[in-house]
Amino acid sequence: MWVMYAFLTAFCESIKDVIGKSSSQKTNIYVTAFSVHLFALLLLLPLTLLVGVPIIRPGFWVAILVACF
């Protein structure tokens, strides 16, 4: 199951990069970057309100520290 998510994430990231590259040639790079983040916000904000924000446990912060170093 996780392999499918990994491939889907890689595919979506590559499509995002292709769209960003092609649109940055036609528009300002700042407008392109803002648009990518705005569309992501418009997609993820309703999903967050629908699903809810998960509880962050202390093990999360340990994992973040380990991943940073």
PEPE-V62550 format. One record per residue. PSI is psi as a letter, one per 40 degrees, with the letter a starting at -180 (999 if undefined). Layout:
# PEPE-V62550
PSI, PSI
This chain:
# PEPE-V62550
d, d, d, d, d, d, d, d, d, d, d, d, d, d, d, d, d, d, d, d, d, d, d, e, d, d, i, i, d, d, d, d, d, d, d, d, d, d, d, d, d, d, d, d, d, d, d, d, d, d, d, i, h, i, h, h, i, d, d, d, d, d, d, d, d, d, d, d, 999
